[in-house]
Amino acid sequence: MDLGIRGRTALLCAASKGLGKGCAVALAREGVNLVITARGKDALEATAAEIRSLFKSKVEIIVGDITTPEGREAALKACPAPDILVNNAGGPPPGDFRDWDRDAWIRALDANMIAPILMIRAVVDGMIARKFGRIVNITSGAVKSPIPELGLSNGARTGLTGFIAGLSRTTVQHNTTINNLLPGPFDTERLRANMEFNAKKLGTSAAELTRARMEANPARRFGTIEEFGAACAFLCGAQAGYITGQNLLLDGGSYPGTF
């Protein structure tokens, strides 16, 4: 299926590894030119080189932390008028809410709610004027089914979800959509770190806990970044102009609810 976005330009945040990289690769496969950001130069360069070797898409890298004003400024200077924006940032650490002070909450909100809102504010009017825009926010399955030890993430990402629910209804008439992808358990560094954290709490090994969590998932496995990227690419496609304000849960069937 040709998604009709060949030659478009995408700005992808935190795209050197994991889910962000999966989105970058999937968009490059569709012929989209990329500007990818992340904090680590080596990982960024490796991802860019991999994409260039596989596809004809242009890839520019911007080293910086998208959760900071400096990181956002650098990304937007390199790509001030993207057709596609994929918002992503590493989640805050797990823990007990009794241990989180106000500064911890502000850091979580800055990274996982305010930063993506500011990125959207910077590019959405241009998308509206050009009559094409696709914005995808990578949030978390915890928005729909909260995870106790990820309270910082639960709160910040749910705030973003509520904001998008309103904004996305005002942009769709201009062929500019905003949607959220909610990953459940995917095989990423973030998941492995959470497994280590929980394994220590439970007095077991990360390997044993991982096996148990896989068996508990209806799919009997974790997701791959390629699967996640494919879902992102579809939402960015020309055919997805009637989909906005949605929260697409990718979790192998873990969430047991009807809605």
C-alpha positions in Angstrom: 0.0 0.0 0.0 1.4 3.4 -1.0 0.7 5.8 1.8 1.0 8.8 -0.5 3.6 10.7 1.4 6.7 10.2 -0.7 8.8 13.4 -0.8 7.2 14.7 2.4 9.4 15.8 5.3 9.1 14.5 8.9 10.6 15.7 12.1 11.0 12.8 14.6 11.9 13.4 18.2 14.0 10.8 20.2 14.3 8.7 17.1 17.7 7.1 17.4 16.5 4.0 19.2 13.4 2.0 20.2 10.0 3.1 19.1 11.2 6.4 17.7 13.6 4.6 15.4 10.9 2.2 14.3 8.8 5.2 13.2 11.8 6.7 11.4 12.5 3.5 9.5 8.9 3.0 8.5 8.5 6.6 7.2 11.8 6.3 5.3 10.4 3.2 3.6 7.6 5.4 2.3 10.0 7.8 0.8 9.7 10.5 3.5 12.8 12.7 4.1 13.7 12.8 7.8 15.1 15.0 10.5 15.7 12.9 13.5 16.7 14.1 17.0 18.1 12.4 20.1 20.6 13.1 22.9 23.2 10.6 21.8 25.3 11.4 18.8 26.6 7.9 18.2 23.2 6.3 18.2 21.8 9.0 15.9 24.6 8.6 13.4 24.2 4.8 13.4 20.5 5.0 12.8 20.9 7.6 10.1 23.5 5.5 8.4 21.3 2.4 8.6 18.3 4.3 7.1 20.4 5.8 4.3 21.8 2.3 3.4 18.3 0.9 3.1 16.3 3.7 1.4 16.8 6.8 -0.7 15.4 9.1 1.9 17.4 12.1 3.1 18.2 11.9 6.8 19.5 14.8 8.8 20.5 14.4 12.5 20.2 16.9 15.3 21.8 16.1 18.6 19.9 17.5 21.5 17.3 17.0 24.2 13.9 17.7 22.9 12.6 18.3 26.4 14.7 21.4 26.7 14.2 24.8 25.0 17.6 24.4 23.4 16.8 21.0 22.0 13.5 22.2 20.5 15.1 25.3 19.0 17.8 23.2 17.3 15.2 20.7 15.9 12.9 23.4 14.6 15.8 25.4 13.1 16.7 22.3 11.1 13.1 21.5 10.2 10.9 24.6 10.7 8.0 23.4 8.4 7.6 19.6 8.6 4.7 17.8 7.0 4.9 15.2 9.7 5.8 15.5 13.4 6.4 12.5 15.7 6.6 13.6 19.3 8.5 11.2 21.6 10.6 11.5 24.7 11.9 9.0 27.3 9.5 8.4 30.2 10.3 9.4 33.7 11.7 6.8 36.1 9.5 4.4 38.0 9.0 4.6 41.7 6.7 5.4 44.6 4.8 8.7 44.5 5.7 9.3 48.1 9.3 9.8 47.0 8.5 12.3 44.2 8.8 16.0 45.1 7.5 18.9 43.1 10.7 19.0 41.0 10.2 15.4 39.9 6.6 16.2 38.8 7.7 19.3 36.9 10.4 17.3 35.0 7.8 14.7 34.0 5.4 17.3 32.8 8.1 19.2 30.9 9.2 16.1 29.1 6.0 14.2 28.4 3.3 16.9 28.2 4.6 20.4 27.8 7.5 19.6 25.3 5.2 17.9 22.7 2.6 20.7 23.1 5.3 23.3 22.4 6.5 21.4 19.4 2.9 21.2 18.0 2.4 24.9 18.6 5.5 25.6 16.6 4.5 23.6 13.5 0.7 23.2 13.4 -0.2 26.5 11.8 2.1 25.9 8.9 0.5 22.5 8.4 -2.9 24.1 8.4 -1.8 26.7 5.8 -0.4 24.0 3.5 -3.5 21.8 3.9 -1.5 18.8 5.0 -0.2 17.8 8.4 0.2 14.6 10.4 1.2 14.7 14.1 1.7 11.6 16.1 2.4 11.6 19.8 4.0 8.5 21.3 2.5 8.2 24.7 1.9 5.0 26.6 -0.6 2.2 27.2 -0.5 3.4 30.8 -2.8 6.3 29.7 -5.6 3.7 29.3 -4.5 1.2 31.9 -2.3 3.0 34.5 0.8 1.2 35.9 1.3 2.0 39.6 5.1 2.4 39.6 4.9 4.7 36.5 2.8 7.4 38.2 4.9 10.2 36.8 4.3 8.9 33.3 0.6 8.2 34.0 0.0 11.7 35.0 2.0 13.6 32.4 0.9 11.6 29.4 -2.7 11.6 30.4 -2.5 15.4 30.5 -1.2 15.5 27.0 -4.0 13.1 25.9 -6.7 15.4 27.2 -5.1 18.4 25.5 -4.9 16.6 22.2 -8.5 15.5 22.4 -9.6 19.1 22.1 -7.0 20.5 19.7 -7.3 17.7 17.2 -10.9 18.5 16.5 -10.0 22.0 15.4 -7.3 21.1 12.9 -8.8 18.1 11.0 -10.9 20.3 8.7 -7.5 21.5 7.3 -6.3 18.0 6.6 -4.1 18.2 9.7 -4.6 15.3 12.1 -3.2 14.7 15.6 -3.3 11.2 17.1 -1.6 9.3 19.9 0.1 5.9 19.8 -0.1 4.0 23.1 2.5 1.3 23.3 2.1 -1.6 25.6 5.1 -3.9 26.2 7.6 -3.5 23.3 11.1 -5.0 23.2 13.0 -1.7 24.0 15.6 -0.5 26.4 12.9 1.2 28.4 11.0 -2.0 28.9 14.1 -3.9 30.0 14.9 -1.2 32.5 11.4 -1.4 34.0 11.8 -5.2 34.2 15.0 -4.8 36.1 13.3 -2.4 38.5 10.3 -4.6 39.1 12.5 -7.8 39.4 14.4 -6.2 42.3 11.2 -5.3 44.0 9.8 -8.8 43.6 13.0 -10.6 44.5 13.3 -12.4 41.1 15.4 -12.1 38.0 14.6 -9.8 35.1 14.7 -12.8 32.8 12.2 -14.7 34.8 9.9 -11.7 35.1 10.2 -11.1 31.3 9.1 -14.7 30.6 6.2 -14.4 32.9 5.1 -11.1 31.4 5.3 -12.5 27.9 3.2 -15.5 28.9 0.6 -13.2 30.5 0.2 -11.2 27.3 -2.5 -12.7 25.0 0.0 -12.4 22.1 2.5 -14.4 24.2 5.3 -12.0 23.3 6.3 -8.4 23.3 5.8 -6.1 20.3 8.6 -5.1 17.8 9.6 -1.6 16.9 8.9 -2.5 13.2 5.2 -3.2 14.1 5.0 0.1 16.0 6.6 2.0 13.1 4.2 0.6 10.6 1.2 1.9 12.7 2.8 5.3 12.9 3.4 5.4 9.2 -0.2 4.6 8.4 -1.4 7.4 10.7 0.9 9.7 8.8 -0.4 8.6 5.4 -2.5 10.5 3.0 -5.3 8.0 3.5 -5.6 8.7 7.3 -7.0 12.2 7.0 -10.3 11.2 8.6 -8.6 9.8 11.7 -7.9 12.4 14.4 -7.9 12.7 18.2 -7.6 8.9 18.6 -5.6 6.8 21.0 -4.4 3.7 19.2 -3.4 1.0 21.8 -0.7 -1.4 20.6 -0.4 -4.0 23.4 -1.0 -7.5 22.0 -4.4 -7.6 23.6 -3.2 -6.9 27.2 -5.9 -4.3 28.0 -9.0 -6.4 28.8 -11.7 -3.7 28.3 -14.1 -3.3 25.5 -13.4 0.4 25.0 
